[in-house]
C-alpha cells in the first residue's frame, strides 16, 4: 500500500509540474497568449489603479491647439514664445524644468537666438529632449540639435515601446549615442540634477499613477499660453514639464488603450515622462509581478485543477465548477492588483487549471480502464456475466478493500472423491471435474452468487459480496436446492455411464465476516474470513453425520423468508457452547409429503421431551429406513437422549 501511495504522489506531482510549466512555456513561445495576458494586465492598469491625489511636485505645461493657434505656423513651435515661457517659469522659482520639444530645425534667426540664449542662461536644473540619426533625424538636423542644445541639458526622450503592439509599458533608462556616450533618459537625468541620482533597470515597468477621480488627471496641467496669467504659487518649487498635448502629434499608446480607445488611450509623450519621473521621484515600485508571481499563481491553479479532475462528479458539473474556479482566478487577480498592487497573471493559471483537470481526468479514466480490466480478470471466473457487466459499468459498486459485513455462504464437497480420483487417469479426472464444476458454477452465477474458490472438488460461494444483495440468504438457500438437484442428476448420469462419483454435500450459513482482498502485495485473493465461514464449512461436513445432503443454518432460514424445510436439531459444534439450529431445505413436494409432516410431529415431541417421540420415530424408520435425520434421532432416543440438542464430539 505504501508503494501505491508513493506512486500516486509521484504521478500527482508530475501532473502538477507539467500543468504548471506547460502554460508558462506556451505563454512564452505563443505570442497570441502573451499578447492576451498583456492586454488583461493593461486593462487592470486602465481601470483599477488605486486613486491617488494629483502629484504635488509635478506640473505639466501643455502646448495645446489654442497655444499654437497664436502663431503664424504650427511647427516648429515659435522659439520666441518658448524663450519667454522658460524665462517666466524660472522667475516663478520652479524646482526643475524639462522641455519636451525637439529643437532640431532652424526657424526665424532672431527667435532661435533668443531661445538659445535662454537655454544657456537657465539657472534652474533643466533637461531638454535630445536625439540623433537613430531617432530618424537627418544629419543636418542632428548637427543643428548638437549645436543648439548645450550638452549638460541633453536627455534622451525615447520611450520604451513594446515591439509587438507599440505600447509603452517600461521605463527607458538611457541611450548609447553614436560616439559611445551614454545619454541618460529624461527622468533619471533630471533627478541627477536634483541630487538624487538613480539608475533604473532596463525592464522596470512604469508604475502608472492613479487619478483622484474620473475627471481629474494625475498631474496638474495648464496651457502654456496661460502661464503668465496664473499665480506664481502654482509653480513655485514644482518640477515643470513643457510639452505638446495635441491630437495628432507626439501621442503614444499606453495600457490605458485597453479600456479607452482613441485619444484617451494614447497620451502625450511628455505625460509618459511625467509618470516615469513621479515613479522615480517617489520611489514607487511597480505592481509586483515577474517569474515568481507567475510560477506561484500557475502552480496553485494546477493544484486546483488536479483536485477538480479527481472529483467524482458529472462532466457538466465539473465543467461548471471549472469555469467558476477560473472566474475566481480572474476576480482574485483583479482584486490583488486593486488592493495589494500585485499584477498576478490570469491566462497561464487558467490554462494550468484546465490542463491539470484534463490530465487528471485522463488519468482517472485510465485508472478506470485498468480497474475494469482488473475486475474482469479477477472476477470473470467468480461472478456471473450479468453481475460482472453491471460492476464494470459502475465500479463504484464494487468494494475491494476488506470490510465487515453480513454474508451468506455455501460450501459443497463430493463425498469420497479423493479415493475415487485415485482410480482415474488425469484426462478422465479433468473431464469429470470440468463438467461437474461448470454446472455448479453456472447455478451459483444464476442466483447472483460469487464463486470464491475451488478446493479440489469443493466449491466455496458467497452471496452479498462484492455487490449488495438484500435477499442474499434466500438466494443462497434456493441456490443450494438447485445445486443439490444438479449434483444428484450428475451423479446418476455418471453411474449410468459406469463411472464412479460421490454424493455432493452442501452447507449453508449466514453471518458476519471480513470480505475483500487478502494476501501479500505479490499475490492476493478476494475472499471472506471469519467464524461464520468456518461454520458454513462445518455444516457441509455434518451432512455425513445427519444423513442429509444439505444442512441449512437457522440464521439463513430466518432471513430467507418462506422456505420449505424440516428441522434437524439444535447443534452444538465441537469447541462451541451455544447451539445453532440446523435445517434441511426441501422442495415444495417434499415438504407436503405425509412422511415429512409425521417427521415434524415426532421432532416436536422429542424437542418437548415427550416419551412418545421414540415410538413415532420407530414408525418413521420402518417406513423409510434410509432417512438420515430419522436414524439420527432414533439412535439418540435409544441412548436416552431426549430434546433436540445435539452435541457434536467430532465436528
C-alpha positions as CSV (number, residue, x, y, z in Angstrom):
1,X,0.0,0.0,0.0
2,X,2.9,2.3,0.7
3,X,4.3,1.8,-2.8
4,X,0.9,2.5,-4.3
5,X,0.5,5.8,-2.3
6,X,4.1,6.8,-3.2
7,X,3.3,6.1,-6.9
8,X,0.1,8.2,-6.6
9,X,2.0,11.1,-5.1
10,X,4.8,11.0,-7.7
11,X,2.2,10.9,-10.5
12,X,0.3,13.8,-9.0
13,X,3.5,15.8,-8.6
14,X,4.4,15.1,-12.2
15,X,1.0,16.1,-13.4
16,X,1.1,19.4,-11.5
17,X,4.6,20.1,-12.7
18,X,3.6,19.5,-16.3
19,X,0.4,21.6,-15.9
20,X,2.5,24.4,-14.4
21,X,5.4,24.6,-16.8
22,X,3.3,23.8,-19.9
23,X,1.2,27.0,-19.8
24,X,4.2,29.1,-18.8
25,X,6.1,27.8,-21.8
26,X,3.1,28.3,-24.1
27,X,2.8,31.9,-23.0
28,X,6.5,32.4,-23.8
29,X,6.5,30.8,-27.2
30,X,3.0,31.6,-28.4
31,X,2.8,35.3,-29.0
32,X,-1.0,35.5,-29.0
33,X,-1.2,34.1,-25.5
34,X,1.4,36.6,-24.3
35,X,-0.5,39.4,-26.0
36,X,-3.7,38.4,-24.4
37,X,-2.1,38.3,-20.9
38,X,-0.6,41.7,-21.6
39,X,-3.9,43.1,-22.7
40,X,-5.6,41.8,-19.5
41,X,-2.8,43.5,-17.4
42,X,-3.3,46.7,-19.4
43,X,-7.0,46.6,-18.7
44,X,-6.4,46.4,-15.0
45,X,-4.0,49.3,-15.1
46,X,-6.5,51.4,-17.1
47,X,-9.5,50.6,-14.9
48,X,-8.3,49.6,-11.4
49,X,-5.4,51.8,-10.5
50,X,-5.9,52.9,-6.9
51,X,-7.0,56.5,-6.6
52,X,-4.2,59.0,-5.8
53,X,-4.2,62.7,-5.3
54,X,-2.7,64.9,-8.0
55,X,1.1,64.7,-7.8
56,X,2.2,67.6,-5.5
57,X,5.6,68.2,-7.2
58,X,5.0,67.8,-11.0
59,X,3.1,70.3,-13.2
60,X,2.5,69.8,-16.9
61,X,2.6,72.9,-19.1
62,X,0.9,71.9,-22.3
63,X,1.4,73.3,-25.8
64,X,-2.2,73.0,-26.9
65,X,-4.1,73.7,-30.1
66,X,-5.1,77.1,-28.6
67,X,-1.4,77.8,-27.9
68,X,-0.3,77.0,-31.5
69,X,-3.2,79.0,-32.9
70,X,-1.5,82.1,-31.7
71,X,1.5,81.7,-34.0
72,X,1.7,82.1,-37.8
73,X,2.9,78.5,-38.1
74,X,2.4,75.3,-36.1
75,X,5.8,73.7,-36.4
76,X,8.4,74.2,-35.3
77,X,7.0,75.8,-32.1
78,X,7.6,79.6,-32.0
79,X,11.0,79.9,-30.4
80,X,10.4,83.4,-29.0
81,X,7.3,82.1,-27.2
82,X,9.3,79.2,-25.8
83,X,12.0,81.6,-24.7
84,X,9.5,83.8,-22.9
85,X,7.8,80.8,-21.4
86,X,11.0,79.4,-19.9
87,X,12.0,82.8,-18.6
88,X,8.7,83.2,-16.9
89,X,8.9,79.7,-15.3
90,X,12.3,80.4,-14.0
91,X,11.1,83.6,-12.4
92,X,8.3,81.6,-10.7
93,X,11.0,79.7,-8.7
94,X,10.3,76.3,-10.1
95,X,12.3,73.4,-8.8
96,X,13.3,71.9,-12.2
97,X,12.4,72.0,-15.8
98,X,12.0,69.5,-18.7
99,X,11.5,70.9,-22.2
100,X,10.0,68.1,-24.3
101,X,10.4,69.9,-27.6
102,X,12.9,68.6,-30.2
103,X,14.9,71.7,-31.3
104,X,16.3,70.1,-34.5
105,X,15.4,72.7,-37.1
106,X,16.1,76.5,-37.6
107,X,13.2,78.9,-37.6
108,X,13.5,82.7,-37.6
109,X,17.1,83.6,-36.7
110,X,16.3,86.2,-34.0
111,X,13.8,83.9,-32.3
112,X,16.2,81.0,-32.5
113,X,18.9,83.1,-30.9
114,X,16.6,84.3,-28.2
115,X,15.8,80.7,-27.1
116,X,19.4,79.6,-27.3
117,X,20.4,82.4,-25.0
118,X,17.7,81.5,-22.5
119,X,18.7,77.8,-22.5
120,X,22.3,78.7,-22.0
121,X,21.5,81.1,-19.1
122,X,19.0,79.0,-17.2
123,X,19.9,78.5,-13.6
124,X,17.1,76.1,-12.7
125,X,18.0,72.4,-13.2
126,X,16.9,71.7,-16.8
127,X,16.9,68.9,-19.3
128,X,15.9,69.1,-23.0
129,X,14.8,66.4,-25.3
130,X,17.7,65.2,-27.4
131,X,18.2,62.7,-30.3
132,X,20.2,61.8,-33.3
133,X,20.1,59.8,-36.5
134,X,18.8,56.8,-34.6
135,X,15.5,58.7,-34.0
136,X,15.1,59.5,-37.7
137,X,16.9,62.8,-37.8
138,X,18.8,63.8,-40.9
139,X,22.5,64.5,-40.4
140,X,21.7,68.2,-40.8
141,X,19.0,68.1,-38.1
142,X,21.3,66.1,-35.8
143,X,24.1,68.7,-36.3
144,X,21.7,71.6,-35.6
145,X,20.5,69.9,-32.5
146,X,24.0,69.3,-31.2
147,X,24.9,72.9,-31.7
148,X,21.7,74.3,-30.3
149,X,21.2,72.3,-27.1
150,X,24.1,72.5,-24.6
151,X,25.5,69.1,-23.6
152,X,24.6,69.5,-19.9
153,X,21.0,69.9,-20.8
154,X,20.6,66.9,-23.1
155,X,18.5,63.9,-22.1
156,X,17.1,61.0,-24.1
157,X,13.4,61.4,-24.6
158,X,13.0,58.0,-26.1
159,X,10.1,55.8,-25.0
160,X,10.4,52.0,-24.4
161,X,7.8,50.6,-26.7
162,X,6.6,47.0,-27.0
163,X,7.9,45.7,-30.3
164,X,4.6,43.8,-30.9
165,X,2.0,46.5,-30.4
166,X,4.0,49.7,-29.8
167,X,2.6,50.2,-26.3
168,X,4.7,52.0,-23.7
169,X,4.9,49.8,-20.6
170,X,8.6,50.0,-19.4
171,X,10.8,52.9,-18.3
172,X,13.6,53.9,-20.7
173,X,16.8,54.2,-18.7
174,X,19.4,55.5,-21.1
175,X,20.6,55.7,-24.7
176,X,24.0,54.9,-26.2
177,X,24.9,57.7,-28.7
178,X,26.9,57.1,-31.9
179,X,30.1,58.3,-30.3
180,X,29.6,55.8,-27.5
181,X,28.4,58.3,-24.9
182,X,25.7,57.1,-22.6
183,X,22.9,59.6,-22.5
184,X,20.5,59.1,-19.6
185,X,16.8,59.3,-20.1
186,X,14.7,62.3,-19.1
187,X,13.6,61.2,-15.6
188,X,16.9,59.9,-14.3
189,X,18.8,62.8,-15.9
190,X,16.5,65.4,-14.2
191,X,16.7,63.6,-10.8
192,X,20.5,63.5,-11.1
193,X,20.5,67.3,-11.5
194,X,18.3,67.4,-8.3
195,X,20.9,65.5,-6.4
196,X,19.0,62.2,-6.5
197,X,20.9,60.0,-9.0
198,X,19.1,56.8,-9.9
199,X,19.8,54.1,-12.5
200,X,16.5,52.3,-13.3
201,X,16.8,48.8,-14.7
202,X,16.0,48.3,-18.4
203,X,13.0,46.1,-17.7
204,X,11.3,48.2,-15.0
205,X,7.6,48.6,-15.6
206,X,6.1,52.0,-15.3
207,X,4.0,52.5,-12.1
208,X,1.2,54.5,-13.7
209,X,-0.1,57.0,-11.2
210,X,-3.8,56.8,-10.3
211,X,-6.2,59.7,-10.5
212,X,-8.2,61.4,-7.7
213,X,-11.4,60.7,-9.7
214,X,-12.5,60.0,-13.2
215,X,-12.4,63.7,-14.3
216,X,-9.2,64.8,-12.6
217,X,-5.8,64.0,-14.3
218,X,-3.0,62.6,-12.2
219,X,-0.9,65.7,-12.8
220,X,-1.9,69.4,-12.7
221,X,-2.0,70.7,-16.2
222,X,-2.0,74.3,-17.6
223,X,-2.0,75.6,-21.2
224,X,1.4,77.1,-22.0
225,X,-0.1,80.4,-23.2
226,X,-1.9,81.0,-19.8
227,X,1.2,80.6,-17.6
228,X,2.0,84.4,-17.4
229,X,-1.5,84.9,-16.2
230,X,-1.5,82.2,-13.5
231,X,-0.5,82.7,-9.8
232,X,3.2,82.2,-9.2
233,X,2.5,80.0,-6.2
234,X,1.1,77.3,-8.6
235,X,4.6,76.8,-10.0
236,X,6.9,77.5,-7.0
237,X,9.1,74.5,-6.1
238,X,7.5,72.4,-8.8
239,X,9.1,70.2,-11.5
240,X,7.6,71.6,-14.7
241,X,7.3,69.6,-17.8
242,X,6.7,71.6,-21.0
243,X,5.5,69.6,-24.0
244,X,2.8,69.1,-26.6
245,X,-0.7,68.0,-25.9
246,X,-2.1,67.8,-29.4
247,X,-4.4,65.4,-31.2
248,X,-2.0,64.5,-34.0
249,X,1.5,65.0,-32.5
250,X,3.6,63.0,-30.1
251,X,0.9,60.7,-28.7
252,X,1.8,57.2,-27.7
253,X,-0.2,54.1,-26.9
254,X,-0.2,53.1,-23.2
255,X,-2.0,50.5,-21.2
256,X,-5.0,52.9,-21.0
257,X,-5.7,51.9,-24.6
258,X,-7.1,48.6,-23.4
259,X,-10.1,50.3,-21.8
260,X,-10.2,53.7,-23.5
261,X,-9.8,53.8,-27.3
262,X,-8.8,56.8,-29.2
263,X,-7.2,59.8,-27.5
264,X,-7.9,58.6,-24.0
265,X,-5.8,55.5,-24.6
266,X,-2.8,57.3,-26.1
267,X,-1.2,60.1,-24.1
268,X,1.4,62.8,-24.9
269,X,5.0,61.7,-24.6
270,X,5.5,64.5,-22.0
271,X,2.9,62.8,-19.7
272,X,4.6,59.4,-20.1
273,X,7.8,61.1,-18.8
274,X,5.7,62.6,-16.0
275,X,4.6,59.2,-14.9
276,X,8.2,57.9,-15.1
277,X,9.5,60.9,-13.2
278,X,6.9,60.6,-10.5
279,X,7.7,56.9,-10.0
280,X,11.4,57.5,-9.6
281,X,10.9,60.7,-7.6
282,X,8.6,58.9,-5.1
283,X,10.5,55.6,-5.1
284,X,7.3,53.9,-6.2
285,X,7.6,50.3,-7.1
286,X,5.6,48.9,-10.0
287,X,2.9,46.3,-9.3
288,X,4.6,43.1,-8.1
289,X,5.0,40.6,-11.0
290,X,7.6,38.6,-12.7
291,X,8.6,34.9,-12.8
292,X,8.0,34.3,-9.0
293,X,4.4,35.6,-9.1
294,X,3.8,33.7,-12.4
295,X,5.1,30.4,-11.1
296,X,3.2,30.7,-7.8
297,X,-0.1,31.6,-9.4
298,X,0.2,28.9,-12.0
299,X,1.3,26.2,-9.5
300,X,-1.7,27.0,-7.3
301,X,-4.1,26.8,-10.3
302,X,-2.6,23.5,-11.4
303,X,-3.1,22.1,-7.9
304,X,-6.7,23.2,-8.0
305,X,-7.1,21.6,-11.4
306,X,-5.7,18.3,-10.1
307,X,-8.3,18.3,-7.3
308,X,-11.0,19.2,-9.8
309,X,-10.0,16.4,-12.2
310,X,-10.3,13.9,-9.3
311,X,-13.8,14.9,-8.4
312,X,-16.3,12.1,-8.8
313,X,-18.9,14.3,-10.5
314,X,-20.6,14.5,-13.9
315,X,-19.0,16.2,-16.9
316,X,-21.3,19.2,-16.9
317,X,-21.0,19.8,-13.2
318,X,-17.2,19.5,-13.4
319,X,-17.2,22.0,-16.3
320,X,-19.4,24.4,-14.3
321,X,-17.1,24.1,-11.3
322,X,-14.0,24.6,-13.5
323,X,-15.5,27.7,-15.1
324,X,-16.4,29.0,-11.6
325,X,-12.8,28.4,-10.4
326,X,-11.4,30.1,-13.4
327,X,-13.7,33.1,-12.9
328,X,-12.4,33.1,-9.3
329,X,-8.8,33.3,-10.5
330,X,-9.7,36.3,-12.6
331,X,-11.6,38.0,-9.8
332,X,-8.7,37.3,-7.4
333,X,-6.2,38.7,-9.9
334,X,-8.1,41.9,-10.4
335,X,-8.6,42.3,-6.6
336,X,-4.9,41.7,-5.9
337,X,-4.0,44.5,-8.3
338,X,-6.6,46.9,-6.9
339,X,-5.9,46.3,-3.2
340,X,-2.4,44.7,-3.0
341,X,-0.6,46.2,-6.0
342,X,0.1,42.7,-7.4
343,X,-0.1,42.0,-11.1
344,X,-1.0,38.3,-11.0
345,X,-1.2,36.5,-14.3
346,X,-4.6,35.0,-15.4
347,X,-4.0,33.3,-18.7
348,X,-1.3,30.8,-17.6
349,X,-3.2,29.9,-14.4
350,X,-6.4,29.4,-16.3
351,X,-4.7,27.2,-18.8
352,X,-2.9,25.4,-15.9
353,X,-6.2,24.7,-14.2
354,X,-7.8,23.4,-17.4
355,X,-4.7,21.3,-18.3
356,X,-4.4,19.8,-14.9
357,X,-8.1,19.0,-14.7
358,X,-7.9,17.4,-18.2
359,X,-4.8,15.4,-17.4
360,X,-6.2,14.3,-14.1
361,X,-9.4,13.3,-15.8
362,X,-7.5,11.3,-18.4
363,X,-5.5,9.6,-15.7
364,X,-8.7,8.8,-13.8
365,X,-10.2,7.3,-17.0
366,X,-7.1,5.3,-17.5
367,X,-7.4,4.1,-13.9
368,X,-11.0,3.2,-14.5
369,X,-10.0,1.2,-17.6
370,X,-7.3,-0.6,-15.7
371,X,-9.7,-1.2,-12.8
372,X,-12.2,-2.7,-15.2
373,X,-9.5,-4.9,-16.7
374,X,-8.5,-5.9,-13.2
375,X,-12.1,-6.6,-12.2
376,X,-12.8,-8.5,-15.3
377,X,-9.6,-10.6,-14.9
378,X,-10.1,-11.1,-11.2
379,X,-13.8,-11.8,-11.2
380,X,-14.6,-13.3,-14.6
381,X,-14.3,-16.8,-13.0
382,X,-16.2,-15.9,-9.9
383,X,-19.1,-13.7,-10.9
384,X,-22.0,-14.3,-13.3
385,X,-21.5,-12.4,-16.6
386,X,-24.6,-10.3,-15.9
387,X,-23.3,-9.2,-12.5
388,X,-19.8,-8.7,-13.8
389,X,-21.1,-6.5,-16.6
390,X,-23.1,-4.5,-14.0
391,X,-20.0,-3.9,-11.9
392,X,-17.9,-3.0,-14.9
393,X,-20.4,-0.3,-15.8
394,X,-20.2,1.1,-12.3
395,X,-17.0,0.1,-10.5
396,X,-18.1,2.2,-7.5
397,X,-20.5,-0.6,-6.6
398,X,-17.5,-2.9,-6.0
399,X,-15.7,-2.6,-2.8
400,X,-12.3,-4.5,-2.8
401,X,-10.9,-3.2,0.5
402,X,-11.7,-5.7,3.3
403,X,-14.9,-4.7,5.2
404,X,-17.0,-6.4,7.8
405,X,-20.4,-7.3,6.5
406,X,-23.1,-10.0,6.7
407,X,-22.8,-12.6,4.0
408,X,-24.4,-16.0,3.2
409,X,-22.0,-18.8,2.3
410,X,-22.3,-22.1,0.5
411,X,-19.8,-24.9,0.9
412,X,-20.0,-28.0,-1.3
413,X,-18.0,-31.2,-1.3
414,X,-18.2,-34.6,-3.1
415,X,-18.1,-37.4,-0.7
416,X,-15.2,-39.8,-1.1
417,X,-14.0,-38.1,-4.3
418,X,-10.3,-38.3,-3.1
419,X,-10.5,-42.0,-3.2
420,X,-12.4,-42.0,-6.5
421,X,-9.9,-39.7,-8.2
422,X,-7.1,-42.0,-7.4
423,X,-8.5,-44.6,-9.7
424,X,-8.9,-42.1,-12.6
425,X,-6.2,-41.0,-15.1
426,X,-5.5,-37.3,-15.4
427,X,-7.6,-36.7,-18.6
428,X,-10.7,-38.5,-17.2
429,X,-10.4,-36.7,-13.9
430,X,-10.1,-33.3,-15.7
431,X,-13.1,-34.2,-17.8
432,X,-15.4,-35.1,-15.0
433,X,-14.4,-32.3,-12.8
434,X,-14.7,-29.7,-15.5
435,X,-18.2,-30.8,-16.3
436,X,-19.2,-31.0,-12.7
437,X,-17.8,-27.7,-11.7
438,X,-19.1,-25.9,-14.8
439,X,-22.6,-27.0,-13.9
440,X,-22.1,-25.9,-10.2
441,X,-20.7,-22.5,-11.2
442,X,-23.4,-21.9,-13.7
443,X,-26.1,-22.4,-11.0
444,X,-24.2,-20.1,-8.5
445,X,-24.0,-17.4,-11.2
446,X,-27.7,-17.8,-12.0
447,X,-28.5,-17.0,-8.4
448,X,-26.2,-14.0,-8.3
449,X,-23.5,-15.6,-6.2
450,X,-19.7,-15.2,-6.2
451,X,-17.5,-18.3,-6.6
452,X,-14.8,-17.5,-4.0
453,X,-12.6,-20.5,-4.8
454,X,-12.4,-24.2,-5.7
455,X,-10.7,-26.5,-3.2
456,X,-10.2,-29.7,-5.2
457,X,-13.8,-30.8,-5.9
458,X,-15.2,-28.4,-3.3
459,X,-16.9,-25.1,-4.1
460,X,-17.0,-22.1,-1.9
461,X,-19.5,-19.4,-2.9
462,X,-20.5,-16.1,-1.4
463,X,-23.7,-14.0,-1.5
464,X,-24.0,-10.3,-0.7
465,X,-20.4,-9.7,-1.9
466,X,-19.0,-7.9,-3.7
467,X,-22.4,-6.5,-4.6
468,X,-25.1,-5.7,-2.0
469,X,-27.9,-8.2,-2.1
470,X,-30.7,-7.7,0.4
471,X,-32.1,-11.2,-0.3
472,X,-28.7,-12.9,-0.1
473,X,-29.9,-15.5,2.4
474,X,-32.8,-16.6,0.2
475,X,-30.6,-16.6,-2.8
476,X,-28.2,-18.9,-1.0
477,X,-30.9,-21.3,0.1
478,X,-32.5,-21.6,-3.3
479,X,-29.1,-21.9,-4.9
480,X,-28.3,-24.8,-2.5
481,X,-31.5,-26.7,-3.6
482,X,-30.7,-26.3,-7.3
483,X,-27.1,-27.3,-6.7
484,X,-28.4,-30.4,-4.9
485,X,-30.7,-31.2,-7.9
486,X,-27.9,-30.8,-10.4
487,X,-25.4,-32.8,-8.3
488,X,-27.9,-35.7,-8.0
489,X,-28.6,-35.7,-11.7
490,X,-24.8,-35.6,-12.4
491,X,-24.3,-38.5,-10.0
492,X,-26.9,-40.6,-11.7
493,X,-25.6,-39.8,-15.1
494,X,-22.1,-40.8,-14.1
495,X,-23.2,-44.0,-12.5
496,X,-25.3,-44.9,-15.6
497,X,-22.2,-44.4,-17.7
498,X,-20.2,-46.7,-15.4
499,X,-18.1,-44.0,-13.9
500,X,-17.7,-43.6,-10.2
501,X,-18.8,-40.4,-8.5
502,X,-19.9,-39.4,-5.0
503,X,-22.8,-37.6,-3.3
504,X,-22.5,-33.8,-3.1
505,X,-22.9,-32.4,0.4
506,X,-23.8,-28.8,0.9
507,X,-23.5,-26.5,3.9
508,X,-25.3,-23.1,4.0
509,X,-24.9,-20.4,6.7
510,X,-25.4,-16.7,7.1
511,X,-23.3,-14.4,9.4
512,X,-20.8,-11.6,9.6
513,X,-17.3,-11.9,8.1
514,X,-14.5,-9.7,6.7
515,X,-14.6,-9.8,3.0
516,X,-12.2,-8.2,0.5
517,X,-8.7,-8.6,-0.8
518,X,-6.4,-10.6,1.5
519,X,-2.8,-11.6,0.9
520,X,0.6,-10.1,0.1
521,X,1.4,-7.4,-2.4
522,X,2.8,-10.0,-4.7
523,X,-0.4,-12.1,-4.6
524,X,-3.8,-11.7,-3.0
525,X,-7.3,-13.0,-3.5
526,X,-10.8,-11.8,-2.9
527,X,-12.3,-14.0,-0.1
528,X,-14.2,-13.9,3.2
529,X,-12.7,-14.7,6.6
530,X,-14.4,-15.3,9.9
531,X,-16.0,-17.7,12.2
532,X,-19.2,-17.7,10.1
533,X,-17.2,-19.0,7.1
534,X,-15.9,-21.9,9.3
535,X,-19.4,-22.6,10.5
536,X,-20.7,-23.0,6.9
537,X,-17.8,-25.4,6.1
538,X,-18.5,-27.4,9.2
539,X,-22.2,-27.6,8.3
540,X,-21.3,-29.2,5.0
541,X,-19.3,-31.9,6.8
542,X,-22.2,-32.5,9.3
543,X,-24.3,-33.8,6.4
544,X,-22.5,-37.1,6.7
545,X,-23.5,-37.4,10.4
546,X,-27.1,-36.2,9.7
547,X,-27.5,-38.4,6.6
548,X,-28.5,-35.4,4.6
549,X,-27.2,-33.6,1.5
550,X,-28.0,-30.0,2.6
551,X,-27.5,-28.6,6.0
552,X,-29.0,-25.1,6.4
553,X,-28.4,-22.9,9.4
554,X,-31.2,-21.3,11.3
555,X,-29.5,-17.9,10.7
556,X,-30.0,-18.4,6.9
557,X,-33.5,-19.7,7.3
558,X,-34.6,-16.8,9.4
559,X,-33.5,-14.4,6.7
560,X,-34.7,-16.4,3.7
561,X,-38.4,-15.8,4.1
562,X,-40.9,-18.6,3.4
563,X,-38.9,-21.7,2.7
564,X,-39.9,-25.3,2.9
565,X,-37.7,-27.2,5.4
566,X,-37.6,-29.6,8.2
567,X,-35.6,-29.2,11.4
568,X,-32.6,-31.4,12.1
569,X,-31.6,-30.2,15.6
570,X,-30.0,-27.7,17.8
571,X,-26.4,-28.5,17.0
572,X,-23.6,-27.7,19.4
573,X,-20.4,-27.8,17.2
574,X,-17.2,-29.1,18.7
575,X,-15.5,-26.3,20.6
576,X,-18.7,-24.3,20.9
577,X,-21.1,-23.9,23.8
578,X,-24.1,-22.3,22.1
579,X,-26.2,-24.4,19.7
580,X,-27.2,-23.3,16.2
581,X,-30.4,-24.5,14.7
582,X,-29.8,-26.6,11.6
583,X,-32.5,-27.5,9.0
584,X,-32.8,-29.4,5.8
585,X,-34.3,-27.3,3.0
586,X,-36.9,-29.1,0.9
587,X,-38.8,-28.8,-2.3
588,X,-42.5,-28.0,-2.1
589,X,-43.4,-31.6,-2.9
590,X,-41.2,-33.0,-0.2
591,X,-42.5,-30.6,2.4
592,X,-46.1,-31.5,1.7
593,X,-45.5,-35.3,1.9
594,X,-47.1,-37.3,4.7
595,X,-43.7,-38.5,5.8
596,X,-42.3,-35.0,6.4
597,X,-45.5,-34.0,8.3
598,X,-45.1,-37.1,10.5
599,X,-41.4,-36.3,11.0
600,X,-42.3,-32.8,12.3
601,X,-44.7,-34.3,14.8
602,X,-42.1,-36.7,16.0
603,X,-39.4,-33.9,16.2
604,X,-41.7,-31.6,18.1
605,X,-42.5,-34.4,20.6
606,X,-38.7,-35.1,21.0
607,X,-37.9,-31.4,21.4
608,X,-40.6,-31.2,24.1
609,X,-39.2,-34.2,26.0
610,X,-42.2,-36.4,25.4
611,X,-41.6,-40.2,25.7
612,X,-43.9,-40.9,22.8
613,X,-41.2,-39.5,20.5
614,X,-39.5,-42.9,20.5
615,X,-42.5,-44.7,19.1
616,X,-43.1,-42.0,16.5
617,X,-39.5,-42.2,15.2
618,X,-39.6,-46.0,15.2
619,X,-42.6,-45.9,12.9
620,X,-40.9,-43.4,10.6
621,X,-37.8,-45.7,10.4
622,X,-40.0,-48.6,9.4
623,X,-41.5,-46.6,6.6
624,X,-38.3,-45.0,5.4
625,X,-35.2,-46.6,6.9
626,X,-32.8,-44.7,4.6
627,X,-33.9,-41.3,6.1
628,X,-30.8,-39.8,7.8
629,X,-32.4,-37.5,10.3
630,X,-34.9,-40.2,11.4
631,X,-32.0,-42.6,12.1
632,X,-30.0,-39.9,13.9
633,X,-32.7,-39.1,16.4
634,X,-33.9,-42.7,16.8
635,X,-30.3,-43.7,17.8
636,X,-30.3,-40.7,20.2
637,X,-33.6,-41.8,21.7
638,X,-32.3,-45.3,22.2
639,X,-29.5,-43.8,24.2
640,X,-32.0,-41.9,26.3
641,X,-31.2,-38.5,24.8
642,X,-34.5,-36.5,24.8
643,X,-34.7,-33.0,23.4
644,X,-33.3,-31.7,20.1
645,X,-30.0,-30.5,21.4
646,X,-27.2,-32.4,19.7
647,X,-23.6,-32.1,20.9
648,X,-21.0,-32.9,18.3
649,X,-18.0,-34.7,19.5
650,X,-16.1,-34.7,16.2
651,X,-17.4,-31.8,14.0
